[in-house]
Amino acid sequence: MTPADRLARLIEAADRVVVFTGAGISTESGIPDFRSPGGVWSKMKPIYFQDFVASEDRRREAWTRTFTGTAGWTGRSPNAGHDAVARLVAAGKVSSVITQNVDNLHQDSGIPDDRVIELHGNASYATCLDCGLRHELHHLKPAFVERGEIPACRACGGIVKTATISFGQSMPLGPMARAEEETEACDLFLVLGSSLVVYPAAGFPLLAKRNGARLVIVNREPTEQDPYADLVLHEEIGPLMSRIVPPV
């Protein structure tokens, strides 16, 4: 039996699957990862949350990156891996998708918002840091590009930031609590494209394992958690998941 066949059987036998995704599922859509050579942080330094709040210059730099697409986190389309996960959600196999990504591609693939748990936020829109009001990027862009106006909240005048979790910013309590609840309730935890080095998010696979779930890791490179997994596959996610969950 091939590893792909074993994964297919584990999914078939499971009652409640949680999928955990990292940058590796989105690189197949052309979105760069963060930490590898040639990744985002090898080309530009991250802007820490405290600096964004304290410095108008750093806010201007951050918004320039956003509106020029320098980071490359948005504007792409879901790939075969995202589509296969969406089919598993639609079939009732996957209860939720926990993601470290900020690219909105799971939602773009058809997964309902309430089934996607975003640990690091979302780069496709912005929020006010004071009152929490959502702001769409296409509404903010003209004033910045044409007049150099740094976005401010239309309701309260507060600082507006893309809805990502920046370095130095607290992890979102609601999504973290939901992710823990889903992890403890699943019987199969499927990691797709995460190096599993960024904590606390990387603690969820081990939590699932401690609670009796099967653990499968699909990643191009080995991870530190491979020894704890029931199955490890070093393969491209899109082709693999398309074989396991073929399009209708």
Secondary structure as a PSIPRED ss2 file (coil, helix, strand):
# PSIPRED VFORMAT (PSIPRED V4.0)

   1 M C   1.000  0.000  0.000
   2 T C   1.000  0.000  0.000
   3 P H   0.000  1.000  0.000
   4 A H   0.000  1.000  0.000
   5 D H   0.000  1.000  0.000
   6 R H   0.000  1.000  0.000
   7 L H   0.000  1.000  0.000
   8 A H   0.000  1.000  0.000
   9 R H   0.000  1.000  0.000
  10 L H   0.000  1.000  0.000
  11 I H   0.000  1.000  0.000
  12 E H   0.000  1.000  0.000
  13 A H   0.000  1.000  0.000
  14 A C   1.000  0.000  0.000
  15 D C   1.000  0.000  0.000
  16 R C   1.000  0.000  0.000
  17 V E   0.000  0.000  1.000
  18 V E   0.000  0.000  1.000
  19 V E   0.000  0.000  1.000
  20 F E   0.000  0.000  1.000
  21 T E   0.000  0.000  1.000
  22 G C   1.000  0.000  0.000
  23 A H   0.000  1.000  0.000
  24 G H   0.000  1.000  0.000
  25 I H   0.000  1.000  0.000
  26 S H   0.000  1.000  0.000
  27 T H   0.000  1.000  0.000
  28 E H   0.000  1.000  0.000
  29 S H   0.000  1.000  0.000
  30 G C   1.000  0.000  0.000
  31 I C   1.000  0.000  0.000
  32 P C   1.000  0.000  0.000
  33 D C   1.000  0.000  0.000
  34 F C   1.000  0.000  0.000
  35 R C   1.000  0.000  0.000
  36 S C   1.000  0.000  0.000
  37 P C   1.000  0.000  0.000
  38 G C   1.000  0.000  0.000
  39 G C   1.000  0.000  0.000
  40 V H   0.000  1.000  0.000
  41 W H   0.000  1.000  0.000
  42 S H   0.000  1.000  0.000
  43 K H   0.000  1.000  0.000
  44 M C   1.000  0.000  0.000
  45 K C   1.000  0.000  0.000
  46 P C   1.000  0.000  0.000
  47 I C   1.000  0.000  0.000
  48 Y C   1.000  0.000  0.000
  49 F H   0.000  1.000  0.000
  50 Q H   0.000  1.000  0.000
  51 D H   0.000  1.000  0.000
  52 F H   0.000  1.000  0.000
  53 V H   0.000  1.000  0.000
  54 A H   0.000  1.000  0.000
  55 S C   1.000  0.000  0.000
  56 E H   0.000  1.000  0.000
  57 D H   0.000  1.000  0.000
  58 R H   0.000  1.000  0.000
  59 R H   0.000  1.000  0.000
  60 R H   0.000  1.000  0.000
  61 E H   0.000  1.000  0.000
  62 A H   0.000  1.000  0.000
  63 W H   0.000  1.000  0.000
  64 T H   0.000  1.000  0.000
  65 R H   0.000  1.000  0.000
  66 T H   0.000  1.000  0.000
  67 F H   0.000  1.000  0.000
  68 T H   0.000  1.000  0.000
  69 G C   1.000  0.000  0.000
  70 T C   1.000  0.000  0.000
  71 A C   1.000  0.000  0.000
  72 G C   1.000  0.000  0.000
  73 W C   1.000  0.000  0.000
  74 T C   1.000  0.000  0.000
  75 G C   1.000  0.000  0.000
  76 R C   1.000  0.000  0.000
  77 S C   1.000  0.000  0.000
  78 P C   1.000  0.000  0.000
  79 N C   1.000  0.000  0.000
  80 A H   0.000  1.000  0.000
  81 G H   0.000  1.000  0.000
  82 H H   0.000  1.000  0.000
  83 D H   0.000  1.000  0.000
  84 A H   0.000  1.000  0.000
  85 V H   0.000  1.000  0.000
  86 A H   0.000  1.000  0.000
  87 R H   0.000  1.000  0.000
  88 L H   0.000  1.000  0.000
  89 V H   0.000  1.000  0.000
  90 A H   0.000  1.000  0.000
  91 A C   1.000  0.000  0.000
  92 G C   1.000  0.000  0.000
  93 K C   1.000  0.000  0.000
  94 V E   0.000  0.000  1.000
  95 S E   0.000  0.000  1.000
  96 S E   0.000  0.000  1.000
  97 V E   0.000  0.000  1.000
  98 I E   0.000  0.000  1.000
  99 T E   0.000  0.000  1.000
 100 Q C   1.000  0.000  0.000
 101 N C   1.000  0.000  0.000
 102 V C   1.000  0.000  0.000
 103 D C   1.000  0.000  0.000
 104 N C   1.000  0.000  0.000
 105 L H   0.000  1.000  0.000
 106 H H   0.000  1.000  0.000
 107 Q H   0.000  1.000  0.000
 108 D H   0.000  1.000  0.000
 109 S C   1.000  0.000  0.000
 110 G C   1.000  0.000  0.000
 111 I C   1.000  0.000  0.000
 112 P C   1.000  0.000  0.000
 113 D H   0.000  1.000  0.000
 114 D H   0.000  1.000  0.000
 115 R H   0.000  1.000  0.000
 116 V E   0.000  0.000  1.000
 117 I E   0.000  0.000  1.000
 118 E E   0.000  0.000  1.000
 119 L C   1.000  0.000  0.000
 120 H C   1.000  0.000  0.000
 121 G E   0.000  0.000  1.000
 122 N E   0.000  0.000  1.000
 123 A E   0.000  0.000  1.000
 124 S E   0.000  0.000  1.000
 125 Y E   0.000  0.000  1.000
 126 A E   0.000  0.000  1.000
 127 T E   0.000  0.000  1.000
 128 C E   0.000  0.000  1.000
 129 L C   1.000  0.000  0.000
 130 D C   1.000  0.000  0.000
 131 C C   1.000  0.000  0.000
 132 G C   1.000  0.000  0.000
 133 L C   1.000  0.000  0.000
 134 R E   0.000  0.000  1.000
 135 H E   0.000  0.000  1.000
 136 E E   0.000  0.000  1.000
 137 L H   0.000  1.000  0.000
 138 H H   0.000  1.000  0.000
 139 H H   0.000  1.000  0.000
 140 L H   0.000  1.000  0.000
 141 K H   0.000  1.000  0.000
 142 P H   0.000  1.000  0.000
 143 A H   0.000  1.000  0.000
 144 F H   0.000  1.000  0.000
 145 V H   0.000  1.000  0.000
 146 E H   0.000  1.000  0.000
 147 R H   0.000  1.000  0.000
 148 G C   1.000  0.000  0.000
 149 E C   1.000  0.000  0.000
 150 I C   1.000  0.000  0.000
 151 P C   1.000  0.000  0.000
 152 A E   0.000  0.000  1.000
 153 C C   1.000  0.000  0.000
 154 R C   1.000  0.000  0.000
 155 A C   1.000  0.000  0.000
 156 C C   1.000  0.000  0.000
 157 G C   1.000  0.000  0.000
 158 G C   1.000  0.000  0.000
 159 I E   0.000  0.000  1.000
 160 V E   0.000  0.000  1.000
 161 K E   0.000  0.000  1.000
 162 T E   0.000  0.000  1.000
 163 A E   0.000  0.000  1.000
 164 T E   0.000  0.000  1.000
 165 I C   1.000  0.000  0.000
 166 S C   1.000  0.000  0.000
 167 F C   1.000  0.000  0.000
 168 G C   1.000  0.000  0.000
 169 Q C   1.000  0.000  0.000
 170 S C   1.000  0.000  0.000
 171 M C   1.000  0.000  0.000
 172 P C   1.000  0.000  0.000
 173 L H   0.000  1.000  0.000
 174 G H   0.000  1.000  0.000
 175 P H   0.000  1.000  0.000
 176 M H   0.000  1.000  0.000
 177 A H   0.000  1.000  0.000
 178 R H   0.000  1.000  0.000
 179 A H   0.000  1.000  0.000
 180 E H   0.000  1.000  0.000
 181 E H   0.000  1.000  0.000
 182 E H   0.000  1.000  0.000
 183 T H   0.000  1.000  0.000
 184 E H   0.000  1.000  0.000
 185 A H   0.000  1.000  0.000
 186 C C   1.000  0.000  0.000
 187 D C   1.000  0.000  0.000
 188 L E   0.000  0.000  1.000
 189 F E   0.000  0.000  1.000
 190 L E   0.000  0.000  1.000
 191 V E   0.000  0.000  1.000
 192 L E   0.000  0.000  1.000
 193 G C   1.000  0.000  0.000
 194 S C   1.000  0.000  0.000
 195 S C   1.000  0.000  0.000
 196 L C   1.000  0.000  0.000
 197 V C   1.000  0.000  0.000
 198 V C   1.000  0.000  0.000
 199 Y C   1.000  0.000  0.000
 200 P C   1.000  0.000  0.000
 201 A H   0.000  1.000  0.000
 202 A H   0.000  1.000  0.000
 203 G H   0.000  1.000  0.000
 204 F H   0.000  1.000  0.000
 205 P H   0.000  1.000  0.000
 206 L H   0.000  1.000  0.000
 207 L H   0.000  1.000  0.000
 208 A H   0.000  1.000  0.000
 209 K H   0.000  1.000  0.000
 210 R H   0.000  1.000  0.000
 211 N C   1.000  0.000  0.000
 212 G C   1.000  0.000  0.000
 213 A C   1.000  0.000  0.000
 214 R E   0.000  0.000  1.000
 215 L E   0.000  0.000  1.000
 216 V E   0.000  0.000  1.000
 217 I E   0.000  0.000  1.000
 218 V E   0.000  0.000  1.000
 219 N C   1.000  0.000  0.000
 220 R C   1.000  0.000  0.000
 221 E C   1.000  0.000  0.000
 222 P C   1.000  0.000  0.000
 223 T C   1.000  0.000  0.000
 224 E C   1.000  0.000  0.000
 225 Q C   1.000  0.000  0.000
 226 D H   0.000  1.000  0.000
 227 P H   0.000  1.000  0.000
 228 Y H   0.000  1.000  0.000
 229 A C   1.000  0.000  0.000
 230 D C   1.000  0.000  0.000
 231 L E   0.000  0.000  1.000
 232 V E   0.000  0.000  1.000
 233 L E   0.000  0.000  1.000
 234 H C   1.000  0.000  0.000
 235 E C   1.000  0.000  0.000
 236 E C   1.000  0.000  0.000
 237 I H   0.000  1.000  0.000
 238 G H   0.000  1.000  0.000
 239 P H   0.000  1.000  0.000
 240 L H   0.000  1.000  0.000
 241 M H   0.000  1.000  0.000
 242 S H   0.000  1.000  0.000
 243 R H   0.000  1.000  0.000
 244 I H   0.000  1.000  0.000
 245 V C   1.000  0.000  0.000
 246 P C   1.000  0.000  0.000
 247 P C   1.000  0.000  0.000
 248 V C   1.000  0.000  0.000
